[in-house]
Amino acid sequence: MTTSSSGGDFLAKKSDVTRRGKSLPAITNILIVEDETFDADRLRATLRLALGYEVTMRRAQTLGSAVDMVLAHVPDLVFLDDILKPSDTAVNSIPYIRRAKYDGPLIVISGQATRSREAELIGIGATEVIHKDDVDSVRLKEALLRVYGVV
């Protein structure tokens, strides 16, 4: 595959998800659960590219603060880091977030997104799993299109 072909393919895909993204429901409040500032800022910037600047984005660095934030104001969408230091993982975090009465889309960002890990996370309540290396505006929008059933 040539470089210009892959660049053209990416732009075509970006154009397609942008067009289909207009059918997404209004997303006004996102909770990012991420303990690393760099990763949280990267996700926030990428979401701004995908969804615009009018979306409110809150960040929790721990599972406890995430649960508190959900209880205080239920977000439209939650992005959850798979591993929160010192010892929380999405496997034990998802049930707590769901018990806090959050029943909306929950997308896990994981550096260990294998097929078996993805199946495990979806089995306990994640809506979608994205590998940390795949976080870009096109991949996030594709995930949102699947999460909200926009074809």
Protein Blocks (a to p, Z undefined) as FASTA:
>chain_A
ZZklmmmmmmmmmmmmmmmmmmpccdfbdcdddfblklmmmmmmmmmmmnojkbccdddf
bfklmmmmmmmoccfbdcddfbdcfkbcfklmmmmmmmnopabdcddddfklcfklmmmm
mmnopabdcdfklgcfklmmmmmmmmnopZZ
